[in-house]
Amino acid sequence: MFDNLTEKFDRAFKVLKGQGQITEVNVAETLKEVRRALLDADVNYKIAKDFTNDIKEKALGRDVLTAVKPGQLLVKITQEELTALMGGQHEEINLTGNPAVILMSGLQGSGKTTFSGKLANYLKNKKGKKPLLAACDVYRPAAIDQLHVVGDQIGVEVFSDKDDKDPVSISTRAIQHAKSNGFNVVIIDTAGRLAVDEQMMNEIAAVKTAISPSETLFVVDAMTGQDAVNTAKAFNERLDFDGVVLTKLDGDTRGGAAISVKSVVNKPIKFIGTGEKMEAMDLFYPERMADRILGMGDVVSLVERAQENYDEEKAKKLQRKIAKNEFNFDDFLDQIQQIKKMGNVKDLMGMIPGMGKAVKNLDIDDDAFKGIEAIIRSMTPQERENHKIINGSRRKRIARGSGSEVQDVNRLIKQFEETRKVMQLMSNKKNMASLMSQMGGMKGMPKF
Amino acid sequence: MGIFNFFSRDKKEKLDEGLEKTKTGIFSKLTKAVAGKSKVDDDVLDSLEEILITADVGVNTTLKIIERIEARVARDKYLGTEELNTLLKEEIAGLLEENNSGTATEFTLPEGQRPHVIMVVGVNGVGKTTTIGKLAYQFKKAGKSVVLGASDTFRAAAVDQLRIWSERAGVPIVDQGMGADPASVAFDTLQSAVRQNADVVLIDTAGRLHNKVNLMNELSKIRRVMDKVVPGAPHEVLLVLDGSTGQNAIEQARQFTKATEVTAMALTKIDGTAKGGVVIGISDEFKIPVKYIGVGEGAEHLQVFNKFEFVDSLFSKEKV
């Protein structure tokens, strides 16, 4: 996510490396690169211009006061400014009202139906709500069927009526249905529409007036170009929406639309879509996203997601085991299960600072652990407990049992031994510093 | 203008409606930029940069266009508004690949093997299924026999959506329902088309982000399987691009070309405020022509792309 922009910045800031002072001249060169990076990232032309001017002002002003390297200073300022642009603090979705009504809006193909499903799934599983989906796209062929398929996948009821061609009537009836059947959230999926389509814009405005939703969301494709500004503005003028959903961020788009939309309508980006699975969504955190843009990774997100799936009891036990160097293949297998529970592996790796670039061109899917799991599962309990007893003939047997080669088994055992060593080193805080110095991969991280 | 004769009147109007909404903005901006000036100076080139970038043309292509114009200005020293406009159109049209079907006849098929197989690819939500529906309608109208293949077996209700289009256009569809192997559906479709002596086959595929290697490999596989039934198939691989997509479209073109040897592009949803300028750079870099444009949701809202009209509409004066 945002990796390309990060790369651009990496390059832009490299120009400044090794120069001790910010001058009008060297800052201009870097800023030109920054501006170009932003434009390549589809940030709106005017916004990119204002943004770089802002940074310039701040960089020149601070130059006198601080003695840090120009590159570092610019990274810091750029990060601050990006965060500010994308909108301060994280804002929650408004679920007041019984039922709370959420209206989805956006262009064709932005991902409204998929996101409606994700949101319903999120509200059901994480917020303990009982959501109802309402199918108000009466135009696109099979749009109603699509919402039904999504609803079935996540076990959420879908209100629809193929004979009713009036979205106002369907949505009001859906809310009525929710009231009498104990649903406390209604998510209204609507047809995609262009902002210049007067008739369609009138229609969605009429839906909004009729149902007065607690939350109106504008769904926008993260790959959108310069037009993001126009569309967001037009939808906002008609609907005065409450928040933005940025979809398809699992692509390699630079995602400048996030910056454009936020700054032009001044509405918070509340959610992001990160894949085709119903779980593939996240809240939007401007600061983390800004960090990510600058290649600082999204450690906080990673930690939070880990916590959600973390069994504290188990963790303590594991820590003790690691300290005593008793970490075995059973624990290893357990760890793999934990990681798998956290979601898409590539996503997770992308959040680790410095890893963004490394995983960009890798295709890691959830099957990445399959081979490893198969090998471990072909070991006897004794072997898993104590890997040292795994001799040549045992290795042959394990390879046969797991459908792999002896070399694969050898490699896994070797990796496992190395992991054990590192883990033990890490468990001892005194060793942390020496470990960090060993990990050359972290060099790219900016330090303040 | 002779060029416009290629388009029926209502189509021209529809395109104008779509293109002119904001693209006239470009012209008025440009006029403002050169108003009262007799030659192109830096200010004008700056405005031009803004105009092109705001149209999603992208930094690289914009610089390329500007460099060419600067070279011309340096040579000719003197350039008025009219000249600048002509020059610009020339330069931009020069970057767009020649579309071999950009002749008078619309929705024709190249001579040669039947069935002519067109595989349609693209990222999620760009309008692949809709474009196929419109193409089916147009080919049918042109007297061709069409078979649709529902190889998007992944997205919820995608098969249903294509089925509705097949009914609208009155053409047969081959599907194995949701969750089926897309390559197997394509195989079946081609076999059925051969049996029926069909003229054209349109294969729908699931939307996929171009950075998902496994999904891209799947496309290559679908391609290979088709070649077994009809040697040389697919004869065309049509990459559908959303007109509102920004610079990421370049990467889409690169990756889809790598996986499936894209032969043409369709630019959709340009009846809104989006300008679709990114296709200029793509066409230039990958030597792929834009073949169709989508300008609405109806079956008739698909047109054969004409680069002169596209560029001309970028700079055409506002309708009074």
Chai-1 contact restraints between the chains, C-beta under 6 A:
chainA,res_idxA,chainB,res_idxB,connection_type,confidence,min_distance_angstrom,max_distance_angstrom,comment,restraint_id
A,R36,B,V59,contact,1.0,0.0,6.0,A-B,restraint_1
A,L39,B,I53,contact,1.0,0.0,6.0,A-B,restraint_2
A,L39,B,V59,contact,1.0,0.0,6.0,A-B,restraint_3
A,D40,B,V59,contact,1.0,0.0,6.0,A-B,restraint_4
A,D40,B,Q247,contact,1.0,0.0,6.0,A-B,restraint_5
A,D42,B,G246,contact,1.0,0.0,6.0,A-B,restraint_6
A,D42,B,Q247,contact,1.0,0.0,6.0,A-B,restraint_7
A,Y45,B,E50,contact,1.0,0.0,6.0,A-B,restraint_8
A,Y45,B,I53,contact,1.0,0.0,6.0,A-B,restraint_9
A,Y45,B,T54,contact,1.0,0.0,6.0,A-B,restraint_10
A,G109,B,G125,contact,1.0,0.0,6.0,A-B,restraint_11
A,G111,B,G125,contact,1.0,0.0,6.0,A-B,restraint_12
A,P141,B,Q161,contact,1.0,0.0,6.0,A-B,restraint_13
A,P141,B,I164,contact,1.0,0.0,6.0,A-B,restraint_14
A,A142,B,A157,contact,1.0,0.0,6.0,A-B,restraint_15
A,A142,B,D160,contact,1.0,0.0,6.0,A-B,restraint_16
A,A142,B,Q161,contact,1.0,0.0,6.0,A-B,restraint_17
A,A142,B,I164,contact,1.0,0.0,6.0,A-B,restraint_18
A,D145,B,A157,contact,1.0,0.0,6.0,A-B,restraint_19
A,D145,B,D160,contact,1.0,0.0,6.0,A-B,restraint_20
A,Q146,B,A156,contact,1.0,0.0,6.0,A-B,restraint_21
A,Q146,B,A157,contact,1.0,0.0,6.0,A-B,restraint_22
A,V149,B,A156,contact,1.0,0.0,6.0,A-B,restraint_23
A,V149,B,A157,contact,1.0,0.0,6.0,A-B,restraint_24
A,V150,B,A156,contact,1.0,0.0,6.0,A-B,restraint_25
A,L194,B,G272,contact,1.0,0.0,6.0,A-B,restraint_26
A,V196,B,K21,contact,1.0,0.0,6.0,A-B,restraint_27
A,V196,B,G272,contact,1.0,0.0,6.0,A-B,restraint_28
A,V196,B,T273,contact,1.0,0.0,6.0,A-B,restraint_29
A,M223,B,T245,contact,1.0,0.0,6.0,A-B,restraint_30
A,M223,B,N248,contact,1.0,0.0,6.0,A-B,restraint_31
A,T224,B,S244,contact,1.0,0.0,6.0,A-B,restraint_32
A,G225,B,D56,contact,1.0,0.0,6.0,A-B,restraint_33
A,G225,B,T245,contact,1.0,0.0,6.0,A-B,restraint_34
A,G225,B,G246,contact,1.0,0.0,6.0,A-B,restraint_35
A,Q226,B,T54,contact,1.0,0.0,6.0,A-B,restraint_36
A,Q226,B,D56,contact,1.0,0.0,6.0,A-B,restraint_37
A,D227,B,S244,contact,1.0,0.0,6.0,A-B,restraint_38
A,D227,B,T273,contact,1.0,0.0,6.0,A-B,restraint_39
A,D227,B,A274,contact,1.0,0.0,6.0,A-B,restraint_40
A,N230,B,T273,contact,1.0,0.0,6.0,A-B,restraint_41
A,G251,B,L209,contact,1.0,0.0,6.0,A-B,restraint_42
A,G251,B,N211,contact,1.0,0.0,6.0,A-B,restraint_43
A,D252,B,N211,contact,1.0,0.0,6.0,A-B,restraint_44
A,D252,B,E251,contact,1.0,0.0,6.0,A-B,restraint_45
A,T253,B,N248,contact,1.0,0.0,6.0,A-B,restraint_46
A,D363,B,V213,contact,1.0,0.0,6.0,A-B,restraint_47
A,D363,B,N214,contact,1.0,0.0,6.0,A-B,restraint_48
